[in-house]
């Protein structure tokens, strides 16, 4: 158990730390155009969390139900008692095959309707091919991850992530030595996904999970799979909302801004997104402690845990932001980067925005601990508002400044998410009733 937790933390650390370690390679070897393309490709690759649409955690959970062959209530008439591992595996294979086909179609459409218009004389079809293959392979074989999770072999999944992150860092460095540029980074991403999947299959080969499989759905099985699908939808909408709020503006900025201005926004956005990820590591680590203190009704320890979650997150964002503000340009010059940071005023705006985002994210963790996940609906609404307002301003009013993009993101979240969910979280912790 402790080994699994340690490897999980190591996996998370390498995932977040890898983004930091690869920065000198990205910023020191790419032109403004190549850098923008790398950010676009990376953001498109992150669409995997949306394509998954909540199926991974849901299917993993239902493997547990199927193996136990009963629900928590002990109700023998429950449809959960009709679940079998074979049925779950059959459903997951079908789901991820379909999602893999969708990823293939979207990858082709994304190139011809978006990337092709950005090339401006420079062809990146080979680079995008490697990135698209990485996305498709990742989605296509997610059923392996859910199978390992469902059979309590989480450590195998963590190790696959560790080896994948290491493979990306090593390959990115090797390819940079041969001046492969953007192509080297996309090849490294493709190889890292290949290593991830190869290790999972290797573990299944060494320690097989015996499941009989056929593609045919028998009477009543389709209805059971539909119920599982419905339970995935809420999580999926939350992932879509988060993507629209925090990631999708990269596509608009790269499309409508000049190459130089787009690279200024993209580098600041990438740096602060990395800082945000680091700031949330402590909160993710403390969630089990918070859950335990809530069940034990240990209020003093609960207050302390929540204070640590907010405090460590705030400290990370503020210190990271100050570092970028004071030393960012110097460090970019040191590695010989063509990419420049935006103005000091914009950096301060990024710091303020990501402080609010961190507080909001931590608040959702706390609310989820109290079994309130209604925030997925408001995240989706805010995300749709965000991209709609940004697109109208950029496309029809020809607004061409970073301030407008940040204002869109800030105020669409401020309408509800940035004040309601922190307030709700504090109400739970203080045991006060809040008016909804």
N, C-alpha and C positions, 0 to 999 in steps of 0.2 A: 504493500500500500504506500509506504513512505517512498519507495523507489519510483513508483508511478507518479506521485506528486512531484518529486524532484525532477523527473524527466519532463513532466508537464511544464514546470517553471522554466526549465532549460529551453524547451521548445519555444515558449513564449518569448524568452529573452533573446534567443537567436533570431526569431522572426522580426522582433522590433529592432534589436541591435544590428541585424543585417542591413536594414534600411539606412542606418547611420554609417556602418562600415563601408557600404558601397558608394556613399556620397562622393568621396574624393575621386573615385573612378568615373562616376557619372558627370560630375561638374568639371573635372579637369580634362576630360577627353572628348566631350561632345560640343558641337556648335549649338547656337541658340535653337536652330531648327531641329537638330537631332534631340536636344534636350526636351523640347516641347513634344516631339513624337514619342519619346520614352515615357513622359508623363501621361500622354493620351493612351498609349499601349497599356501602361500599368493600371490606369483607371478602368480601362476596358476589361482587363484581366480580373479586377476586383468585382466585376459584374457577376462573377461566379456565385457570390453570396446571395444575389438577387435571383439568379437562375435556379439555385437550389430551393428557394421559396419555402424554407422551413422544413423541408422533408427530412434532412439529416437528423436533427434532434428528435423529431417526431417518430421516425422509423426506428431509431435506436431505442427509444423508450418503449415502443410496442414490441420490440424483440424481447424485452424484459417481461412484459405481460404474457407474451406467447410462451416463453420458457417456464414461467410460473403457472401458466394456464389458469389464472384467476385474477380478478381485480382486487383492489384493497378492501372493498366492502364485503367480499366473500359471497356475493350474489351469484349463484350458479346459473341464473338465467341471463346473465349479462352477455352481450355480444363479444365481450373481451375473452370469454371462455372458449369461443370458437376459433380464436387465433392459434395459428401454428407457425413455428419458425419457417417452414417451407412456404407458407402463404406470404409471409412478410418478405422473404427473400425474392419470391416470384414478383411481388408488387414492386420492390425496389429495383430489380433488374429492368422491369418495363418502364418505370418512371425515369431512371437515369439514361436509358437508351433514348427515350423520347427527348429528354432535356439535352442530350448530346447532339441529336439531330437538329434541335432548335439552335444550339450554340453554333453548329456548323453553318446553318443558314444565316444567322445573325452576323457571323464573322465575315461572310462574303458580302452581305449587304452593307456592313459597316465600312468595309474597304471601298466599295464602289460608290457609295452615297456620301461618305464623309472623308475618309483618309485621302482618297484620290484627289479631292478638291483642295487639300492642304499641301500637296507635294511641291507645287511651284517649281517644277523642273527637276526636282530630286525624287527618285523612285525609291519607295520603301516597301515594295510588295514582298520581297524576300523576308525582310525583318518582321512584317506583320504576319507572314505565313507561320513563322516559328512561334510567335506569341499566340496566334489563333489556335495552333495545334496544342500548345500548352493548356489553353483554356478548355478545349474540347476534350482532351484526354483526362484532365482533372475532373470535369463534370461526368464524363462517361463512366468512370469507375468509382464514383463516390459511394456506390452500393457496397464496395469492399470496406470502406470506412465505417458505414453504418452497421455492417455485419460484425466487425471487430468490436465496435462500441457496444453493440447489443449483447455480445457474449463476454463482456467485462474484460476485454483485452485492450483497454485504453492505452496501456503502455506501448503496445505495438504501433498505435496511431501516433503517439507522441514521438517515438523513435523515428518513424517515417518522416515526420515534420523536421526533426533535428537533422537527419541526414540530407533532407531536401534543402534546408537552409544552408548547410555547409557546402553542398554541391554548387548551389548558386554563387556563393561567395568565392569559392575556389575557381570555378569556371569563368566567372566575370573577371577575376584578376588575371587568369591565364590569357583569355582572349584580349584583354586590354594591353598585354605585353606585345601582342602582334598587331596592335592598332586596328582591331576589328570594329571599334566604335559601337554604334547602335546595334549593329548586327550581332556583335559579341554578347551584348546584354540580353537580347532576345533569345539567342541560342542557349545562354546560361539559364534563362528562365525555363525554356523547354526541357533542358536536361535535368533541371531540379525537379520538375514535375514527373519526369520519367523515373528518376531515382526514387521518388516518393511512392509511386505505384509499384515499382519493381520490388521494393522492400516489403510492402504489404502482401504482395503475392508470394514472396519468399517465406514470410511468416506463416501464411496459410498452407504453404507446401510443407513446412517443417512441423506445424501443429494444425492439422486439418480440422475443419468444422464440418461434421457430417450432416449434409442437408440434401434431401432428394429434390430434384428440380425438373419441372417441365413448364412449358409456356401456356398450357391450357388452363383457363379459368373455369372452375366448376360452379355448380348452382350455389348461390349465396355468397361466394367468395368476392364477387365484384362489389356487392353491397358493403361488405366489410372494408374493402380497400377504399371505397368512396368515403367512408366515415373517417378513416385515417387521413385521407387527403384533406378533408374539411378542417381537421385539427391542425394541419400544417399551414393553412392559409393565413391565420392571424400573425404567426411568426414571419411568414413571407412578406406580408404587407409592411411589417416593421422594418425589415431589411431593405425593401424598396424605398420606403420613406427616408431612411438614413442615407441611402445612396443618392437620392435626389437632392437632399439637403446639403450633404457634405462633399460629394464627389463629382456630380454631373456637371457642375459649372465649368470644370476644366475643358469640356468639349466646346462650350460656347465661347469661352475666353480664347482658346486656341484658334477657333474659327473666325471670330470677329476682330480680335486685336491684331496689331502688328506683331511680327515675330519677336521683336525685342520686348515689347510691353507684355506679351503673353508669357514670355519666359520669366519676367519679373514676378508676375502673379503666381505662376506655376511653382517656382522655386520656394517662394514664401509659403504657399499652400502646402507643399510637400514637407517642408521643414516643420511647420506647426502641426500638421497631421501626425508626423512622427513623434513630436513632443507630446501630443495628446495621447497617443498610444502608450508611450512610456508612463505618462501620468496615471493611466488607468490600470497599469499592472498591479499596483498596490491594492486598488479597490477589488480587482478580480481575486487577488490573493486573500483578501479579508472577507470575501463573501461567505465562505463556509463558517468562519468565526461569527459573523453577524447572524447567520441563520441559526446557529446553535444558541447564541445569547437570546434571540427572539423566542425560541422554543422554551428555553429555561426561564424566561421572563426576568432575566438579570439586567435590569435597567442601567445600572451604573457601568457595567461592562459594555452594554449596547451603546451608551452615549460615547464612551471612549473609542469604540470601534468606528462609529460614524464620524467622529471628529478626526480620526486618523485617515479615513477615506477621503474626506474633503481636504484636510490639511496637507497631506502628502501630495494629492493631486494639484492643489493650488500652488504649492511650493515648486513642483516640477515645471508647471506651465510658466510661472513667473520667472524662475531662474533661467529656464530655456529661452524665454522671450528676451530677457535682458542680455543674455549671451549673444543672441542674434543681433540685437540692437547695437551692442557695443563693439562686437568683434566680427560680425558676419562678413562685411566687405573685406576686412583684412584677411580673413581666412580664405575667401574666394580668390583674392589676389595671390595669396601664398601658393595655391595649387595651380595658378595660371588659368583660371576659369574665364570663359567668355561671358558667362551668365552673371548678371548683376541683380542685386536685391532692389526692391522698390524703395521709395523714400522713407525717412525715419517716421514720418507721420503715419504712413501705411503700416509700418511694422508695429507701431503702438496700437493701431486699430486691430491688427491681427491678434495681438496679445489680449486685448479686451474681449474680442470675439471668442477666442479659444478658452479664456477663463470661464465665460458663460457656458460654452459647450461642455467643458469638463464638469462644471457643477450640475448641469442638466444630465449628463451621462451617469454620473455617480448617483444622482437622485433616482434615475430609472432603476438602477441596481437595487437600491433600498426599497423602492416600491414593489419590485418583482419579488423581493424577499417576503413581503407581506401579501403576496399573491395578487397584486394589482398590476396587470400588464396592459391596461387600456391606453397607455402612452403610444402603442404602436399605431393607433388610429390617428392621433394628433400629429405624430411624426410624418405619416403619409400625407396628411392634408398640408402640413407646412412645406413638405418637399415639393408637392405639386405647385403650390403657390410660389415657391422660390424660383423654380425653373420657368414658370409661366411669366412672372414679372420680369425676370432677367432676360428672357428671350424677346419679349415685346420691346424692352428698352434698348437692347443691343441691335435687334433686327430692324425695327421700325422707327425708333427715335435716334438711332446711330450714336448712342452713348458709348464712349470709348475711354473709360477710366476704371481703375481698380476699385475706387471708392464706391462706385455704383454697385458693383458685384458684391462687395462686403456688406453694403447697406441692405441689399436684397436678402442675403442670408441671415443677417442679424434681426431685421424687423419681422420677417416671416416666422422666425422662431420666438421672438419676443412677444408676439401677439398672444401666445399661450404657453408654449413649452418652457421658455426660460424663466417663467415665474411660477406657473402652476405646479409643475412636478417637484421642484425644490421645496415649495411650500407644503405639498402633499407628503413628501418624504419626512420633513420635520414634524408634521402632525402625527405621523405614525410613530416616530421615535419618542415624541413627548406625550403620546397617548391622548392627544387632544383631538376632538372631532372638528374636521374642517368642512366648511360649506362647499359643496360641489357646484 
